[in-house]
Amino acid sequence: MQTFTVTHVERDQVAATYPLVREIMPDMARTDWLRFARRATAPSITRSSGIMIARDEGQPFPSGLFCYHTILDPKYRTVLCADHFIALHVLDPAPVVDALIAELDRLAERLDCAAIRSLVHAGGSELAKRLIRTGHVVEGAQFCKVLRGGGAEAKPSPFPFIVPNVL
């Protein structure tokens, strides 16, 4: 059985995450990812934002990641927001996803968050199913309008992209 350890990405590890990012965002330039990741991993007292990686013990490169930040919310107080989940593994990505989802709860606890909000992009139905199995619910829909200079064009996705009866 494989064991995955989930930890913060340190600034000197950022470049090793780029091959994962290319899998879900093939148009992402290396320089753009490095710029984003270095800002997200900048030292802070609270560590209220960052990137978490899942690593198969004994392997030098990560098998998964998610980006996160906290927000203030009138309903839930402080919310942990997670985005850009990536889980790649030659045999089975499910244990990577499970390790990342388990870390969401631990991270939310450390950051004193009252809720976790995860953004699942189109094509993420397996992630959505695993989130639902661990107590997450579909709370609404998120929309995006890219403004001038906002980077890559947003591509529409089918909504709802989660099939009924995912349990």
DSSP file with accessible surface (Angstrom, degrees, kcal/mol):
  #  RESIDUE AA STRUCTURE BP1 BP2  ACC     N-H-->O    O-->H-N    N-H-->O    O-->H-N    TCO  KAPPA ALPHA  PHI   PSI    X-CA   Y-CA   Z-CA
    1    1 A M              0   0  230      0, 0.0     2,-0.2     0, 0.0     0, 0.0   0.000 360.0 360.0 360.0 135.0    0.0    0.0    0.0
    2    2 A Q        -     0   0   63     54,-0.0     2,-0.5     1,-0.0    54,-0.0  -0.568 360.0-153.1 -84.3 144.6    1.3    3.4   -0.9
    3    3 A T        -     0   0   77     -2,-0.2    54,-2.1    54,-0.1     2,-0.5  -0.971   7.5-161.6-117.9 127.0    1.7    6.2    1.6
    4    4 A F  E     -A   56   0A  26     -2,-0.5     2,-0.5    52,-0.2    52,-0.2  -0.912   4.0-154.2-111.1 134.1    1.5    9.8    0.6
    5    5 A T  E     -A   55   0A  62     50,-2.5    50,-2.6    -2,-0.5     2,-0.5  -0.905   7.8-154.0-104.9 132.7    2.8   12.6    2.7
    6    6 A V  E     +A   54   0A  17     -2,-0.5     2,-0.3    48,-0.2    48,-0.2  -0.942  27.0 153.2-112.3 124.7    1.2   16.0    2.1
    7    7 A T  E     -A   53   0A  57     46,-2.1    46,-3.2    -2,-0.5     2,-0.1  -0.910  47.3 -82.4-140.9 166.9    3.3   19.1    3.0
    8    8 A H  E     -A   52   0A  36     -2,-0.3     2,-0.4    44,-0.2    44,-0.2  -0.459  45.9-115.0 -67.4 145.1    3.7   22.7    2.1
    9    9 A V        -     0   0    0     42,-2.8    42,-0.3    -2,-0.1     2,-0.2  -0.698  30.1-144.4 -77.6 129.3    5.7   23.5   -1.0
   10   10 A E    >>  -     0   0   90     -2,-0.4     3,-2.4     1,-0.1     4,-0.5  -0.628  25.5-106.6 -90.5 158.2    8.8   25.4   -0.1
   11   11 A R  G >4 S+     0   0  110     30,-0.3     3,-1.0     1,-0.3     4,-0.3   0.847 120.2  54.7 -56.0 -35.2   10.1   28.1   -2.4
   12   12 A D  G 34 S+     0   0  146      1,-0.2    -1,-0.3     2,-0.1     4,-0.1   0.576 106.7  53.1 -78.4  -4.3   13.1   25.9   -3.5
   13   13 A Q  G X> S+     0   0   52     -3,-2.4     3,-0.7     1,-0.1     4,-0.5   0.453  79.1  97.5-102.7  -4.9   10.6   23.1   -4.5
   14   14 A V  H XX S+     0   0    0     -3,-1.0     3,-1.8    -4,-0.5     4,-0.6   0.891  77.2  56.2 -56.0 -44.4    8.4   25.2   -6.8
   15   15 A A  H >4 S+     0   0   40     -4,-0.3     3,-1.2     1,-0.3    -1,-0.2   0.863  99.1  61.6 -60.8 -31.7   10.0   24.2  -10.1
   16   16 A A  H <4 S+     0   0   30     -3,-0.7     4,-0.3     1,-0.3    -1,-0.3   0.682  98.0  59.0 -70.3 -14.6    9.4   20.5   -9.4
   17   17 A T  H XX S+     0   0    0     -3,-1.8     4,-1.8    -4,-0.5     3,-0.6   0.657  81.7  85.8 -86.6 -15.8    5.6   21.2   -9.3
   18   18 A Y  H <X S+     0   0   25     -3,-1.2     4,-2.5    -4,-0.6     5,-0.2   0.887  81.9  57.0 -58.8 -42.1    5.5   22.6  -12.9
   19   19 A P  H 3> S+     0   0   81      0, 0.0     4,-0.7     0, 0.0    -1,-0.2   0.895 108.6  49.1 -58.3 -34.0    5.1   19.2  -14.7
   20   20 A L  H X> S+     0   0   10     -3,-0.6     3,-1.0    -4,-0.3     4,-0.8   0.936 109.3  51.4 -65.6 -46.3    2.0   18.5  -12.6
   21   21 A V  H >X S+     0   0    0     -4,-1.8     4,-2.5     1,-0.3     3,-1.0   0.893 102.6  59.8 -60.0 -39.3    0.6   21.9  -13.4
   22   22 A R  H 3< S+     0   0  111     -4,-2.5    -1,-0.3     1,-0.3    -2,-0.2   0.778  95.6  64.9 -61.3 -25.7    1.1   21.4  -17.1
   23   23 A E  H << S+     0   0  125     -3,-1.0    -1,-0.3    -4,-0.7    -2,-0.2   0.859 116.6  24.5 -67.4 -36.1   -1.2   18.3  -16.9
   24   24 A I  H << S+     0   0   71     -3,-1.0    -2,-0.2    -4,-0.8    -1,-0.2   0.649 134.9  34.9-102.3 -19.1   -4.3   20.4  -16.0
   25   25 A M    ><  +     0   0   42     -4,-2.5     3,-2.2    -5,-0.2    -1,-0.2  -0.637  64.8 171.1-131.9  74.2   -3.2   23.7  -17.5
   26   26 A P  T 3  S+     0   0   73      0, 0.0    -1,-0.1     0, 0.0    -4,-0.1   0.750  78.2  55.9 -61.7 -20.6   -1.2   22.8  -20.7
   27   27 A D  T 3  S+     0   0  124     -3,-0.1     2,-0.5     2,-0.1    -5,-0.1   0.500  78.6 115.2 -87.9  -3.5   -1.1   26.5  -21.8
   28   28 A M    <   -     0   0   48     -3,-2.2     2,-0.1    -7,-0.2    -3,-0.1  -0.546  64.7-135.4 -71.8 118.9    0.4   27.7  -18.5
   29   29 A A     >  -     0   0   37     -2,-0.5     4,-2.3     1,-0.1     5,-0.2  -0.465  14.1-123.6 -72.1 145.5    3.9   29.0  -19.2
   30   30 A R  H  > S+     0   0  125      1,-0.2     4,-2.8     2,-0.2     5,-0.2   0.908 112.1  52.4 -56.3 -43.2    6.6   27.9  -16.9
   31   31 A T  H  > S+     0   0   92      1,-0.2     4,-2.2     2,-0.2    -1,-0.2   0.881 108.5  50.7 -64.2 -36.8    7.5   31.5  -16.0
   32   32 A D  H  > S+     0   0   71      2,-0.2     4,-2.3     1,-0.2    -1,-0.2   0.914 112.5  46.2 -66.5 -43.4    3.8   32.3  -15.2
   33   33 A W  H  X S+     0   0    4     -4,-2.3     4,-3.4     2,-0.2     5,-0.3   0.940 112.5  49.9 -64.0 -45.4    3.6   29.3  -12.9
   34   34 A L  H  X S+     0   0   10     -4,-2.8     4,-2.4    -5,-0.2     5,-0.2   0.909 110.7  50.0 -61.8 -39.7    6.9   30.1  -11.2
   35   35 A R  H  X S+     0   0  131     -4,-2.2     4,-1.7    -5,-0.2    -1,-0.2   0.951 115.5  43.0 -61.9 -49.3    5.8   33.7  -10.6
   36   36 A F  H  X S+     0   0   72     -4,-2.3     4,-2.6     1,-0.2    -2,-0.2   0.949 115.6  48.0 -60.3 -51.0    2.5   32.6   -9.1
   37   37 A A  H  X S+     0   0    0     -4,-3.4     4,-1.5     1,-0.2    -1,-0.2   0.864 108.9  53.1 -64.6 -35.9    4.0   29.8   -7.0
   38   38 A R  H  < S+     0   0  108     -4,-2.4    -1,-0.2    -5,-0.3    -2,-0.2   0.896 111.9  45.8 -68.0 -37.1    6.7   31.9   -5.6
   39   39 A R  H >< S+     0   0  165     -4,-1.7     3,-1.2    -5,-0.2    -2,-0.2   0.909 112.5  51.3 -67.8 -41.4    4.2   34.5   -4.5
   40   40 A A  H 3< S+     0   0   15     -4,-2.6    -2,-0.2     1,-0.3    -1,-0.2   0.756 113.8  44.4 -67.6 -23.6    2.0   31.8   -3.0
   41   41 A T  T 3< S+     0   0    6     -4,-1.5   -30,-0.3    -5,-0.2    -1,-0.3   0.246  80.9 133.4-105.4  12.6    4.9   30.3   -1.1
   42   42 A A  S <  S-     0   0   40     -3,-1.2     7,-0.1     1,-0.1     5,-0.1  -0.337  70.3 -93.9 -61.1 141.6    6.3   33.6    0.2
   43   43 A P        +     0   0  115      0, 0.0     2,-0.3     0, 0.0    -1,-0.1  -0.308  56.2 166.4 -59.0 135.9    7.0   33.4    3.9
   44   44 A S        -     0   0   60      1,-0.1     5,-0.0    -3,-0.1     0, 0.0  -0.983  43.8-123.6-146.9 160.8    4.2   34.6    6.2
   45   45 A I  S    S+     0   0  176     -2,-0.3    -1,-0.1     1,-0.2     0, 0.0   0.924 110.9  31.8 -71.2 -43.6    3.3   34.4    9.8
   46   46 A T  S    S-     0   0   90     -3,-0.1    -1,-0.2    65,-0.0     0, 0.0   0.688  87.5-142.4 -91.2 -20.1   -0.1   32.7    9.3
   47   47 A R        +     0   0   62      1,-0.1    -2,-0.0    -5,-0.1    64,-0.0   0.912  40.9 159.6  56.1  41.8    0.6   30.7    6.2
   48   48 A S        +     0   0   41     21,-0.0    22,-1.2    22,-0.0     2,-0.3   0.412  61.9  31.6 -79.4   3.1   -3.0   31.6    5.2
   49   49 A S  E    S+ B   0  69A  46     20,-0.2     2,-0.3    -7,-0.1    20,-0.2  -0.979  76.1 103.3-151.3 156.5   -2.2   30.8    1.5
   50   50 A G  E     - B   0  68A   1     18,-2.2    18,-2.7    -2,-0.3     2,-0.4  -0.991  58.9 -74.9 165.9-163.1    0.1   28.4   -0.2
   51   51 A I  E     - B   0  67A   1     -2,-0.3   -42,-2.8   -42,-0.3     2,-0.4  -0.999  31.3-156.0-133.1 130.7    0.5   25.2   -2.2
   52   52 A M  E     -AB   8  66A   1     14,-2.7    14,-1.8    -2,-0.4     2,-0.4  -0.889  10.7-160.9-106.8 139.2    0.3   21.7   -0.7
   53   53 A I  E     -AB   7  65A   1    -46,-3.2   -46,-2.1    -2,-0.4     2,-0.5  -0.925  11.0-144.9-120.6 147.3    2.0   18.8   -2.4
   54   54 A A  E     -AB   6  64A   0     10,-2.6     9,-3.2    -2,-0.4    10,-1.3  -0.938  21.0-171.9-106.7 129.9    1.4   15.0   -2.0
   55   55 A R  E     -A    5   0A  56    -50,-2.6   -50,-2.5    -2,-0.5     2,-0.4  -0.986  24.8-127.9-127.1 131.6    4.5   12.9   -2.4
   56   56 A D  E >   -A    4   0A  20      5,-0.5     3,-2.6    -2,-0.4   -52,-0.2  -0.631  46.1-101.7 -71.1 126.1    4.8    9.2   -2.6
   57   57 A E  T 3  S+     0   0  114    -54,-2.1   -54,-0.1    -2,-0.4    -1,-0.1  -0.265 108.7  21.3 -56.0 131.5    7.3    8.2    0.1
   58   58 A G  T 3  S+     0   0   79      1,-0.3    -1,-0.3    -3,-0.0    -2,-0.0   0.360 100.5 109.1  92.0  -5.4   10.6    7.4   -1.5
   59   59 A Q    <   -     0   0  104     -3,-2.6    -1,-0.3     1,-0.1     4,-0.1  -0.870  59.4-149.7-105.6 139.4    9.8    9.4   -4.7
   60   60 A P  S    S+     0   0   88      0, 0.0    -1,-0.1     0, 0.0    -2,-0.0   0.789  77.3  60.8 -78.3 -25.4   11.6   12.7   -5.4
   61   61 A F  S    S-     0   0  131      1,-0.1    -5,-0.5    -5,-0.1   -44,-0.1  -0.774  88.9-105.5-108.2 148.5    8.7   14.4   -7.3
   62   62 A P        -     0   0   12      0, 0.0    -7,-0.3     0, 0.0     3,-0.1  -0.314  15.7-159.5 -69.5 151.6    5.2   15.2   -6.2
   63   63 A S  S    S+     0   0   14     -9,-3.2    25,-3.5     1,-0.2     2,-0.3   0.452  73.1   3.0-104.0  -9.9    2.2   13.2   -7.3
   64   64 A G  E     +BC  54  87A   0    -10,-1.3   -10,-2.6    23,-0.2     2,-0.3  -0.987  58.8 179.6-166.8 165.1   -0.4   15.8   -6.5
   65   65 A L  E     -BC  53  86A   0     21,-2.1    21,-2.6    -2,-0.3     2,-0.3  -0.983   9.5-162.4-161.7 164.5   -1.0   19.3   -5.3
   66   66 A F  E     -B   52   0A   0    -14,-1.8   -14,-2.7    -2,-0.3     2,-0.3  -0.967  18.9-133.5-148.0 152.6   -3.6   22.0   -4.5
   67   67 A C  E     -BC  51  83A   9     16,-2.9    16,-2.6    -2,-0.3     2,-0.3  -0.778  30.6-178.0 -98.6 150.6   -3.4   25.7   -4.1
   68   68 A Y  E     +BC  50  82A   7    -18,-2.7   -18,-2.2    -2,-0.3     2,-0.3  -0.976  17.7 167.5-147.9 159.6   -5.2   27.3   -1.1
   69   69 A H  E     -BC  49  81A  88     12,-1.8    12,-3.3    -2,-0.3     2,-0.3  -0.952  30.0-118.2-158.7 163.4   -6.0   30.6    0.6
   70   70 A T  E     - C   0  80A  39    -22,-1.2     2,-0.3    -2,-0.3    10,-0.2  -0.822  25.4-172.4-107.5 150.8   -8.3   31.7    3.3
   71   71 A I  E     - C   0  79A  56      8,-2.1     8,-2.7    -2,-0.3     2,-0.4  -0.949  27.7-113.5-133.7 157.5  -11.1   34.3    3.0
   72   72 A L  E     - C   0  78A 151     -2,-0.3     6,-0.2     6,-0.2     3,-0.1  -0.767  36.2-172.4 -87.9 137.6  -13.5   36.0    5.5
   73   73 A D  E  >  - C   0  77A  29      4,-3.8     4,-1.8    -2,-0.4    -2,-0.0  -0.998  27.8-140.7-135.7 133.8  -17.1   34.9    4.9
   74   74 A P  T  4 S+     0   0  138      0, 0.0    -1,-0.1     0, 0.0     4,-0.1   0.809 104.2  39.8 -66.2 -25.9  -20.2   36.4    6.6
   75   75 A K  T  4 S+     0   0  155      2,-0.1     3,-0.1     1,-0.1    -3,-0.0   0.894 131.3  21.6 -87.3 -43.7  -21.8   32.9    6.9
   76   76 A Y  T  4 S-     0   0   62      1,-0.3     2,-0.9    39,-0.0    38,-0.5   0.319  88.6-140.1-109.3   3.5  -18.8   30.7    7.9
   77   77 A R  E  < S+C   73   0A 164     -4,-1.8    -4,-3.8    37,-0.1     2,-0.5  -0.574  81.4  19.6  70.6-101.9  -16.4   33.3    9.3
   78   78 A T  E    S-C   72   0A  38     -2,-0.9    36,-2.6    34,-0.2    37,-0.9  -0.855  76.0-168.6-104.4 131.1  -13.0   32.0    8.0
   79   79 A V  E     -Cd  71 115A   0     -8,-2.7    -8,-2.1    -2,-0.5     2,-0.6  -0.952  18.9-138.6-121.9 134.6  -13.1   29.7    5.0
   80   80 A L  E     -Cd  70 116A   0     35,-2.5    37,-3.4    -2,-0.4     2,-0.5  -0.821  22.9-160.1 -86.6 122.2  -10.3   27.6    3.5
   81   81 A C  E     -Cd  69 117A  16    -12,-3.3   -12,-1.8    -2,-0.6     2,-0.4  -0.933   7.2-170.2-107.8 126.5  -10.5   27.8   -0.3
   82   82 A A  E     +Cd  68 118A   2     35,-2.5    37,-2.8    -2,-0.5     2,-0.3  -0.934  11.6 163.8-120.0 141.4   -8.8   25.1   -2.3
   83   83 A D  E     +C   67   0A  37    -16,-2.6   -16,-2.9    -2,-0.4    37,-0.1  -0.949  46.5  38.2-149.9 164.0   -8.3   25.2   -6.1
   84   84 A H  E     -     0   0A  46     -2,-0.3     2,-0.3    35,-0.3    -1,-0.2   0.925  65.6-169.5  56.3  52.2   -6.3   23.6   -8.9
   85   85 A F  E     -     0   0A  25     34,-0.4     2,-0.4   -19,-0.2   -19,-0.2  -0.544   5.8-177.6 -68.9 133.9   -6.3   20.0   -7.5
   86   86 A I  E     +C   65   0A   4    -21,-2.6   -21,-2.1    -2,-0.3     2,-0.4  -0.998   9.8 173.5-135.6 130.7   -3.9   17.8   -9.4
   87   87 A A  E     +C   64   0A  24     -2,-0.4     2,-0.4   -23,-0.2   -23,-0.2  -0.931   6.6 168.3-140.0 113.9   -3.4   14.1   -8.8
   88   88 A L        +     0   0   66    -25,-3.5     2,-0.3    -2,-0.4     3,-0.1  -0.991   5.2 153.1-127.5 133.3   -1.2   12.0  -11.1
   89   89 A H        -     0   0   44     -2,-0.4     5,-0.1     1,-0.1    -2,-0.0  -0.949  42.9-130.6-156.8 140.5    0.0    8.5  -10.5
   90   90 A V  S    S+     0   0  143     -2,-0.3    -1,-0.1     1,-0.2     0, 0.0   0.909 106.1  26.4 -59.3 -44.1    0.9    5.8  -12.9
   91   91 A L  S    S-     0   0  143      1,-0.2    -1,-0.2    -3,-0.1    -2,-0.0   0.935 136.1 -13.6 -88.9 -50.0   -1.2    3.1  -11.2
   92   92 A D        -     0   0   79      1,-0.1     4,-0.4    -4,-0.0    -1,-0.2  -0.835  42.3-164.0-160.5 115.1   -4.0    4.9   -9.5
   93   93 A P  S >> S+     0   0   56      0, 0.0     4,-2.3     0, 0.0     3,-0.6   0.661  75.6  89.7 -76.3 -11.6   -4.5    8.6   -8.7
   94   94 A A  H 3> S+     0   0   16      1,-0.3     4,-2.8     2,-0.2     5,-0.2   0.891  84.8  50.1 -55.9 -45.5   -7.3    7.9   -6.1
   95   95 A P  H 3> S+     0   0   40      0, 0.0     4,-2.1     0, 0.0    -1,-0.3   0.859 110.1  52.3 -63.4 -29.2   -4.9    7.5   -3.1
   96   96 A V  H <> S+     0   0    0     -3,-0.6     4,-2.3    -4,-0.4    -2,-0.2   0.944 110.8  46.7 -67.3 -47.8   -3.3   10.8   -4.1
   97   97 A V  H  X S+     0   0   20     -4,-2.3     4,-2.8     1,-0.2     5,-0.2   0.932 111.6  51.7 -59.1 -45.3   -6.7   12.5   -4.2
   98   98 A D  H  X S+     0   0   69     -4,-2.8     4,-2.4     1,-0.2    -1,-0.2   0.898 109.3  49.7 -61.2 -39.8   -7.6   11.0   -0.8
   99   99 A A  H  X S+     0   0   17     -4,-2.1     4,-1.8    -5,-0.2    -1,-0.2   0.909 112.1  48.1 -65.5 -40.9   -4.4   12.2    0.8
  100  100 A L  H  X S+     0   0    2     -4,-2.3     4,-1.3     2,-0.2    -2,-0.2   0.923 112.3  48.4 -65.3 -44.1   -5.0   15.8   -0.6
  101  101 A I  H  X S+     0   0    4     -4,-2.8     4,-1.1     1,-0.2     3,-0.4   0.917 109.6  52.5 -64.5 -41.2   -8.6   15.8    0.7
  102  102 A A  H  X S+     0   0   37     -4,-2.4     4,-1.5     1,-0.2     3,-0.3   0.887 105.9  55.2 -60.9 -37.3   -7.6   14.5    4.1
  103  103 A E  H  X S+     0   0    8     -4,-1.8     4,-3.2     1,-0.2     5,-0.3   0.829  95.9  66.5 -67.3 -28.2   -5.1   17.4    4.3
  104  104 A L  H  X S+     0   0    0     -4,-1.3     4,-2.7    -3,-0.4    -1,-0.2   0.929 102.8  46.5 -56.0 -46.4   -7.9   19.9    3.6
  105  105 A D  H  X S+     0   0   87     -4,-1.1     4,-2.1    -3,-0.3    -1,-0.2   0.925 114.6  46.0 -63.0 -45.2   -9.4   19.0    7.0
  106  106 A R  H  X S+     0   0  119     -4,-1.5     4,-2.4     2,-0.2    -2,-0.2   0.920 114.4  48.1 -64.3 -42.4   -6.1   19.2    8.8
  107  107 A L  H  X S+     0   0    2     -4,-3.2     4,-2.2     2,-0.2    -2,-0.2   0.921 110.2  51.1 -65.0 -44.4   -5.2   22.5    7.2
  108  108 A A  H  <>S+     0   0    8     -4,-2.7     5,-3.0    -5,-0.3     4,-0.2   0.906 110.7  50.3 -59.8 -39.6   -8.6   24.0    7.9
  109  109 A E  H ><5S+     0   0  154     -4,-2.1     3,-1.4     1,-0.2    -2,-0.2   0.939 110.5  48.3 -63.7 -46.8   -8.2   23.0   11.6
  110  110 A R  H 3<5S+     0   0  137     -4,-2.4    -1,-0.2     1,-0.3    -2,-0.2   0.851 114.5  46.3 -62.4 -34.1   -4.7   24.6   11.8
  111  111 A L  T 3<5S-     0   0   36     -4,-2.2    -1,-0.3    -5,-0.2    -2,-0.2   0.334 112.2-120.1 -91.9   6.3   -5.9   27.8   10.2
  112  112 A D  T < 5 +     0   0  124     -3,-1.4     2,-0.3    -4,-0.2   -34,-0.2   0.889  53.4 165.8  57.2  45.5   -9.0   27.9   12.4
  113  113 A C      < -     0   0   20     -5,-3.0   -34,-0.2    -6,-0.1    -1,-0.2  -0.692  35.6-155.8 -92.5 144.6  -11.4   27.8    9.5
  114  114 A A  S    S+     0   0   47    -36,-2.6     2,-0.3   -38,-0.5   -35,-0.2   0.542  77.6  16.8 -94.0 -10.2  -15.1   27.0   10.0
  115  115 A A  E     -d   79   0A  23    -37,-0.9   -35,-2.5    -7,-0.1     2,-0.4  -0.981  63.5-136.1-155.9 161.5  -15.6   25.7    6.4
  116  116 A I  E     -d   80   0A  38     -2,-0.3     2,-0.5   -37,-0.2   -35,-0.2  -0.992  14.3-167.4-123.1 130.9  -13.8   24.4    3.4
  117  117 A R  E     -d   81   0A  74    -37,-3.4   -35,-2.5    -2,-0.4     2,-0.5  -0.977   8.3-169.6-120.2 117.3  -14.7   25.6   -0.1
  118  118 A S  E     -d   82   0A  28     -2,-0.5     2,-0.6   -37,-0.2   -35,-0.2  -0.915  14.2-143.9-111.5 133.0  -13.1   23.5   -3.0
  119  119 A L        -     0   0   38    -37,-2.8     2,-0.6    -2,-0.5   -34,-0.4  -0.845  14.5-165.9 -95.8 120.4  -13.3   24.6   -6.6
  120  120 A V        -     0   0   20     -2,-0.6     2,-0.1   -37,-0.1     3,-0.1  -0.944  10.9-149.3-109.0 119.9  -13.7   21.6   -8.9
  121  121 A H    >   -     0   0   86     -2,-0.6     3,-1.9     1,-0.2   -38,-0.0  -0.376  37.7 -70.8 -83.8 165.2  -13.0   22.4  -12.6
  122  122 A A  T 3  S+     0   0   53      1,-0.3    -1,-0.2     2,-0.1    37,-0.0  -0.223 124.9  33.0 -52.6 140.0  -14.6   20.8  -15.6
  123  123 A G  T 3  S+     0   0   80     38,-0.1     3,-0.4    -3,-0.1    -1,-0.3   0.417  90.1 106.2  89.1  -0.9  -13.3   17.2  -15.9
  124  124 A G    <>  +     0   0   17     -3,-1.9     4,-2.7     1,-0.2     5,-0.2  -0.034  30.4 124.8-101.1  32.2  -13.0   16.9  -12.2
  125  125 A S  H  > S+     0   0   45      1,-0.2     4,-2.5     2,-0.2    -1,-0.2   0.862  73.5  53.3 -63.1 -33.8  -16.0   14.6  -11.6
  126  126 A E  H  > S+     0   0   90     -3,-0.4     4,-2.1     2,-0.2    -1,-0.2   0.924 110.5  47.3 -66.6 -40.7  -13.8   12.0   -9.8
  127  127 A L  H  > S+     0   0   22      2,-0.2     4,-2.6     1,-0.2    -2,-0.2   0.934 111.2  52.2 -61.8 -45.2  -12.5   14.7   -7.4
  128  128 A A  H  X S+     0   0    3     -4,-2.7     4,-2.5     1,-0.2     5,-0.2   0.923 108.7  50.2 -58.8 -44.0  -16.1   15.9   -6.9
  129  129 A K  H  X S+     0   0   53     -4,-2.5     4,-2.2     1,-0.2    -1,-0.2   0.921 111.8  47.5 -60.4 -43.3  -17.3   12.4   -6.1
  130  130 A R  H  X S+     0   0   42     -4,-2.1     4,-0.8     2,-0.2    -1,-0.2   0.874 110.8  51.7 -70.3 -35.4  -14.5   11.9   -3.5
  131  131 A L  H ><>S+     0   0    8     -4,-2.6     5,-2.3     2,-0.2     3,-0.9   0.941 110.3  49.0 -63.2 -45.4  -15.2   15.3   -1.9
  132  132 A I  H ><5S+     0   0   39     -4,-2.5     3,-2.0     1,-0.3    -2,-0.2   0.914 106.2  56.7 -62.1 -40.5  -18.9   14.4   -1.6
  133  133 A R  H 3<5S+     0   0  133     -4,-2.2    -1,-0.3     1,-0.3    -2,-0.2   0.746 106.3  51.6 -62.7 -22.7  -18.0   11.1    0.0
  134  134 A T  T <<5S-     0   0   68     -3,-0.9    -1,-0.3    -4,-0.8    -2,-0.2   0.182 132.0 -85.7-102.8  17.2  -16.0   12.9    2.7
  135  135 A G  T < 5S+     0   0   63     -3,-2.0    -3,-0.2     1,-0.3     2,-0.2   0.410  83.0 133.6 102.5  -1.6  -18.8   15.3    3.6
  136  136 A H      < -     0   0   31     -5,-2.3    -1,-0.3    -6,-0.2     2,-0.3  -0.532  37.1-157.8 -79.1 149.7  -18.5   18.1    1.1
  137  137 A V        -     0   0  121     -2,-0.2     2,-0.7     0, 0.0    -5,-0.0  -0.907  27.9-102.2-125.6 155.5  -21.7   19.4   -0.5
  138  138 A V        +     0   0   93     -2,-0.3     3,-0.1     1,-0.2   -10,-0.0  -0.686  42.3 175.1 -75.0 116.2  -22.4   21.2   -3.7
  139  139 A E        -     0   0   96     -2,-0.7     2,-0.3     1,-0.2    -1,-0.2   0.670  52.9 -55.5-100.1 -22.9  -23.0   24.7   -2.4
  140  140 A G        -     0   0   55      2,-0.0     2,-0.4     0, 0.0    -1,-0.2  -0.957  61.7 -72.2 174.0-158.3  -23.4   26.7   -5.7
  141  141 A A        -     0   0   47     -2,-0.3     2,-0.4    -3,-0.1    18,-0.0  -0.960  30.3-142.0-129.4 148.1  -21.7   27.5   -8.9
  142  142 A Q        -     0   0  139     -2,-0.4     2,-0.3     2,-0.0    -2,-0.0  -0.916  15.9-163.3-111.1 138.1  -18.7   29.7   -9.6
  143  143 A F        -     0   0  176     -2,-0.4     2,-0.4     2,-0.0    -2,-0.0  -0.838   1.0-157.0-118.5 156.9  -18.5   31.9  -12.7
  144  144 A C        -     0   0   97     -2,-0.3     2,-0.4     2,-0.0    -2,-0.0  -0.998  11.8-176.8-138.1 134.8  -15.5   33.6  -14.3
  145  145 A K        -     0   0  175     -2,-0.4     2,-0.4     8,-0.0    -2,-0.0  -0.978  22.6-144.0-128.2 114.4  -15.2   36.6  -16.6
  146  146 A V        -     0   0   55     -2,-0.4     2,-0.2     8,-0.1     3,-0.1  -0.681  16.1-155.0 -82.7 128.7  -11.6   37.2  -17.7
  147  147 A L    >   -     0   0  119     -2,-0.4     3,-2.4     1,-0.2     4,-0.1  -0.559  39.3 -64.9 -96.9 165.7  -10.8   40.9  -18.0
  148  148 A R  T 3  S+     0   0  249      1,-0.3    -1,-0.2    -2,-0.2     0, 0.0  -0.179 125.7  12.6 -49.7 134.0   -8.1   42.5  -20.2
  149  149 A G  T 3  S+     0   0   89      2,-0.1    -1,-0.3     1,-0.1     3,-0.1   0.589  91.0 125.1  74.7   9.9   -4.7   41.5  -19.1
  150  150 A G  S <  S-     0   0   54     -3,-2.4     2,-0.3     1,-0.3    -2,-0.1   0.310  70.1-118.6 -86.6   8.4   -6.2   38.7  -16.9
  151  151 A G  S    S+     0   0   65     -4,-0.1    -1,-0.3    -5,-0.1    -2,-0.1  -0.637  70.9  18.9  96.2-149.6   -4.2   35.9  -18.4
  152  152 A A  S    S-     0   0   80     -2,-0.3     2,-0.2     1,-0.1  -124,-0.0  -0.168  85.4 -99.3 -62.9 150.0   -5.6   32.9  -20.2
  153  153 A E        -     0   0  156      1,-0.1     2,-0.3    -7,-0.0    -1,-0.1  -0.465  35.8-117.8 -70.0 136.1   -9.1   32.9  -21.6
  154  154 A A        -     0   0   41     -2,-0.2    -8,-0.1    -3,-0.1    -1,-0.1  -0.590  26.6-147.8 -74.3 134.8  -11.7   31.2  -19.4
  155  155 A K        -     0   0  145     -2,-0.3    -1,-0.0     1,-0.0     2,-0.0  -0.903  18.1-116.4-106.4 132.5  -13.3   28.3  -21.2
  156  156 A P        -     0   0  131      0, 0.0    -1,-0.0     0, 0.0     3,-0.0  -0.321  29.3-160.4 -66.4 148.5  -16.9   27.4  -20.5
  157  157 A S        -     0   0   58    -35,-0.0     2,-0.1   -34,-0.0     4,-0.0  -0.924  29.6 -91.9-125.6 154.0  -17.6   24.1  -18.9
  158  158 A P        -     0   0   95      0, 0.0     3,-0.1     0, 0.0     0, 0.0  -0.395  50.1-121.3 -63.6 138.0  -20.8   22.1  -18.8
  159  159 A F  S    S+     0   0  133      1,-0.3     2,-0.1     2,-0.1   -18,-0.0  -0.999  95.5  29.1-131.0 133.1  -22.9   22.9  -15.8
  160  160 A P  S    S+     0   0   95      0, 0.0    -1,-0.3     0, 0.0   -19,-0.0   0.512  73.7 170.8 -79.0 139.6  -23.7   21.0  -13.8
  161  161 A F        +     0   0   46     -3,-0.1     2,-0.6    -2,-0.1    -2,-0.1   0.547  55.2  88.4 -89.8  -7.9  -20.7   18.9  -14.5
  162  162 A I  S    S-     0   0   39    -34,-0.1     3,-0.1   -38,-0.0     4,-0.0  -0.801  79.7-131.6 -91.9 124.6  -21.3   16.7  -11.5
  163  163 A V        -     0   0   80     -2,-0.6     3,-0.3     1,-0.1    -2,-0.1  -0.450  28.1-102.1 -74.6 144.7  -23.5   13.8  -12.4
  164  164 A P  S    S+     0   0  110      0, 0.0    -1,-0.1     0, 0.0     0, 0.0  -0.222 101.7  29.2 -61.6 159.5  -26.5   13.0  -10.1
  165  165 A N        +     0   0  161      1,-0.1    -2,-0.1    -3,-0.1     0, 0.0   0.924  67.3 161.6  58.1  49.1  -26.2   10.2   -7.7
  166  166 A V              0   0   19     -3,-0.3    -1,-0.1     1,-0.2   -33,-0.1   0.634 360.0 360.0 -74.7 -13.8  -22.4   10.4   -7.3
  167  167 A L              0   0  150    -35,-0.1    -1,-0.2   -34,-0.0    -2,-0.0   0.708 360.0 360.0 -82.7 360.0  -22.6    8.4   -4.1
